């Protein structure tokens, strides 16, 4: 199936706008820099980067397919997630 230039153009424009728009992570780093200084913003950036790396690591081996194949593993992850949310609350 050939790729249409209209599709690529729309994708390129959308991605450019999304990349230039500050999201929650950028706003967090900016607010930490203004309220607590440069060092706090660096730690915030490192936290965001490590979170992104972790989610990327989980997606690589297709964690969704593994969890779908094993109900016990899915239940364990679900209970760990629930315990984490209780701990956060």
Backbone torsions as a table, in degrees:
resi	resn	phi	psi	omega
1	UNK	NA	120.4	-178.7
2	UNK	-71.5	146.9	179.8
3	UNK	-85.4	131.6	-179.6
4	UNK	-88.1	140.1	-179.3
5	UNK	-65.9	-29.2	178.6
6	UNK	-64.5	-39.2	179.4
7	UNK	-65.3	-46.7	179.4
8	UNK	-63.9	-39.2	179.8
9	UNK	-64.7	-44.6	178.8
10	UNK	-63.1	-40.9	178.3
11	UNK	-63.3	-45.8	-178.2
12	UNK	-63.0	-43.8	179.7
13	UNK	-65.2	-44.4	-179.9
14	UNK	-62.2	-46.0	180.0
15	UNK	-64.6	-37.7	178.9
16	UNK	-64.0	-44.4	179.1
17	UNK	-64.3	-43.4	-179.5
18	UNK	-65.8	-35.9	179.2
19	UNK	-71.0	-29.5	-178.9
20	UNK	-88.5	-12.1	-180.0
21	UNK	-86.4	125.6	178.9
22	UNK	-70.0	131.6	178.7
23	UNK	-103.3	-168.7	-178.5
24	UNK	-60.7	-35.9	-179.0
25	UNK	-66.3	-43.4	179.5
26	UNK	-65.2	-41.2	179.5
27	UNK	-66.3	-35.5	176.7
28	UNK	-63.6	-48.1	-178.8
29	UNK	-63.1	-41.2	179.5
30	UNK	-64.5	-44.0	-179.6
31	UNK	-67.5	-36.6	176.9
32	UNK	-66.1	-37.8	179.3
33	UNK	-65.9	-40.7	-178.8
34	UNK	-73.4	-33.8	-176.1
35	UNK	-90.7	-33.7	-173.4
36	UNK	-125.3	-4.4	175.6
37	UNK	106.0	176.7	-174.4
38	UNK	-66.0	-38.6	-178.0
39	UNK	-63.0	-40.1	178.3
40	UNK	-64.8	-37.0	179.3
41	UNK	-69.6	-33.5	176.9
42	UNK	-65.5	-43.5	178.3
43	UNK	-64.5	-37.1	177.1
44	UNK	-64.1	-43.1	178.3
45	UNK	-62.1	-42.2	178.8
46	UNK	-65.2	-36.5	176.4
47	UNK	-64.6	-42.6	178.5
48	UNK	-65.0	-43.6	179.3
49	UNK	-63.8	-40.3	178.9
50	UNK	-68.8	-35.5	175.3
51	UNK	-64.3	-42.3	176.6
52	UNK	-63.6	-40.8	178.9
53	UNK	-64.4	-39.8	179.6
54	UNK	-64.0	-45.7	179.6
55	UNK	-66.1	-35.4	176.5
56	UNK	-65.9	-40.2	177.8
57	UNK	-62.8	-39.0	-179.9
58	UNK	-70.0	-30.2	-179.4
59	UNK	-79.5	-25.8	-175.7
60	UNK	-59.0	-51.7	-179.1
61	UNK	-83.0	14.0	-179.5
62	UNK	58.4	66.2	-179.1
63	UNK	-57.6	-33.6	178.2
64	UNK	-60.6	-42.3	179.8
65	UNK	-67.9	-37.4	178.9
66	UNK	-66.4	-43.7	179.5
67	UNK	-66.0	-34.7	177.8
68	UNK	-66.6	-34.7	-177.6
69	UNK	-75.4	-27.7	-175.9
70	UNK	-123.7	108.9	179.4
71	UNK	-66.7	-36.2	-179.8
72	UNK	-63.4	-42.6	178.1
73	UNK	-66.0	-40.3	177.1
74	UNK	-60.9	-44.1	179.7
75	UNK	-63.2	-39.5	179.1
76	UNK	-63.6	-45.8	179.5
77	UNK	-64.0	-38.9	179.5
78	UNK	-63.3	-44.4	-179.5
79	UNK	-70.0	-35.6	175.8
80	UNK	-64.4	-41.9	176.7
81	UNK	-62.9	-40.9	178.8
82	UNK	-65.7	-41.7	178.8
83	UNK	-63.9	-38.2	178.3
84	UNK	-63.9	-42.6	178.8
85	UNK	-65.3	-37.2	176.8
86	UNK	-64.7	-42.7	179.0
87	UNK	-62.5	-39.5	178.1
88	UNK	-65.9	-35.3	-177.9
89	UNK	-72.8	NA	NA
